[in-house]
Amino acid sequence: MGTIFSRGDHFLVTESKSKNGYAALLSKGEIANASVPTVCNIQCLGELNEGDIVQIEPNGMVNVLYEAQSPHNVLMLTERCNSSCIMCPQPKVAAEQDKTPLNLKLISWMDKKTRSLGLTGGEPTLLGDKLVDILLACKKTLPKTALNLLTNAIRFEDLAYAQKIAAIGHPDLMIDVPLYGATDTEHNEIVGSNSFYKTIRGLYNLAFFRQKIGIRVVIHKANYKRLPQLAEFIYRNFPFVFHIAFMQMEPTGLARKNIEQLWIDPYDYNAELKEAVDSLFDRNMNVSIYNTQLCVLPVSLRKFAKQSISSWKNIYIDECSDCAVRQQCAGFFESSRDLHSTHIKATGADHRAVACLSQKT
Amino acid sequence: MPESDFDRLINYQISPKENAFLDLKAKQIVTDTDPAPVIDMLSVKYRTKKSFLDHFTSLHMVVPTLRCNSNCRYCQVSRKDPEASGCDMNKKTAKKIVDLIFCSPSAFIKIEIQGGEALLNFEMVKYIFEYAEWLNIFKKKHLEFVVCTNLTLINRNILKYFKEHHIYVSTSLDGYKDLHNKNRPLQNTDNSYDVFQSNLALCREHLGNDGVSALMTTSKSSLGHFREIIDEYIKHGFSSIFLRSLNPFGFAKQYRDDVGYGVDEFLENYIEALDYILEINLNGRYFVELSATLFLRRILTPFSTGFVDLQSPAGTAINGVIYNYDGNVYVSDEARMLASMGDNKFLMGNVHKKSYRELFDSDFLHTLIGTSCVEFLPDCCDCAFQSYCGADPVRNYSEQGDIVGDRTTSEFCKKNKTIISHLLKLIRKNDEHINKVFWAWINRQPELLKVAQKQL
């Protein structure tokens, strides 16, 4: 199916021949006498597909910003943040150039068939009204794309701001909010600010406007012990949330810096995780386990595991090469290559473990 | 909470970083930081628990006739013979009643027809439902229709009609054959059980399994036989039972020696039955006890529940109301029974003489509701089970002489306290299989039992 496009808006990926009219050329080989910016001798060029969006830096670095075939596309809205989570994988900046114009351009270039798009940061709500602009742009040019906004909801303490987001009327927007403890004592310690009750007020305000809300819980040494209490707290106070995700920690950025305080073999918190997940599941809540290797989980929890790691940082280790359930397993973060559970073990074509996966709810 | 922790807590010796303290803080019982946001959260939950008030009157019971072809030993509705006259609703009254029903601001309206034996006046039953459907074209409320019947007069035409108009059937099954026949003989035969059985099958054929539900009433003869009663329900393919104790109203008071019993006897049987039902579920079969489920919903979920007889403020008139064949309106079914014995204390008025406001916004009702909140009733106000319980001023008046009542001698209070205690004991076990059974009941999810089974 051909679509009419303007060459001047596109980069051409080519073996060696130069063609006129394109904004830039990317090549595996050499290209001589190009009249537009050209990057040569690129490896892994075969990983790019029609519709992908890349950014070429002056030094020749090619950043892949968007992959049309991927289910894991994410827009970085800002690197500023009003929290200081001790396990943050994305260290924040104090000031930055506004990323919104670039992001709006990206949205306009994205394939309309893009199934889902993450909106993250930093803290997206620090954009204020610009966040509304971004959401409106998505609604207009990517009407069939499901959006997943990651936010600490602190700014939604302001009812008027929550209303602005709701008023957009996006057909498929999920707002995911992290919660790390059932009390301010526990939660504030982890997020490095006195924001527990603000986040809660934010959750209430979003719920008031019937927004689709998810709660995310990253698990580590500082909060695993009271996971069951957190699960009960979520049910009792936020029974309206659409989804709860329990996530294995990504040991990069600040998390790596604070690793002494944070690291626990995920296998060692299985008891607490099981109690938390089971209690929410019994209460008919929608629960998932993210970023967790199947072999680390008890058999009864494997049906909750999702393949949640963005493809560009998703790896498997040597032990996984013979695993019968590798296809369904989330695998690891790139940063977990040297730091992961000691219980990783390939699953043989063993009936029980494999069969239970085919019963995924 | 262990007593040692409790002592330290009330003496301010507990550290706010301890698990015992954090557990209470997570439940908004204590805090060591600014209380304002905690109270905020509590108010959201409190408002949620009381949201049954938002709907105002949603349950409307209508009695089209007092005539009945049954001869139940504990009958409380002063039924009349099938050929009696002067106790049927006429069209003028029925129309007025349905008009008033639609004056309720509630978006959900459940019209439940009872009697006597309602089907003895099937013409009026049809009129009421059809006029309601007509009005609802304009009012656009969510309507639910129920007919309470002994099933004796059910036939295919009636069932076709029920199916067409989405009418649910509620019937009575007191237990196995001998017991059911003993409690609920018909006027023209002693074998009401056989009639019931074949008509139940006919009902199911047309309305499906879920189109018919049954409840049981406990008489003296039922005591000691709850297991068999439950087996009978399972045999007939019911997936739930409501183990109801007898209200000491109406005819029953006169036959107290014959059918009556004390609350202790009932409780002994109830607890044993509940344990039996739990065992049935733990063995993989989904079967719900509905009164326990009501309490479980109140204890384990943050949500409001709609049981009119046990609310605070009392559900009298503001949750559920009853319209008699003559147009008299009463605050509850029990209130109507009192009236049939000559005491009109809880008569709100007559549909032909009073407007909606005069009926539902009267000083009488304000006083009644205003006196019926567990939050300030004597003893209830200090009770640890307050948030799970409710007030029943009509029962207080009938059993003890005034609407406030005296908890120290109240059988109603004793019954609720005992059942709640027993359920709390089971919850405290934190047994993952029992938990799954409770949640399967609360959320109506039989599949949850299968998950429990697989993991065993």
Interface residues (C-beta under 8 A of the other chain):
Chain A: A182 T183 D184 T185 E186 Y197 I200 R201 Y204 R226 Q229 E232 F233 Y235 R236 N237 P239 D278 S279 D282 R283 N284 S300
Chain B: P16 K17 N19 L22 D23 K25 A26 K27 D32 T33 P37 D40 M41 V44 K45 T301 P302 F303 E432 N435 K436 W439 N443 Q445 L448 Q455
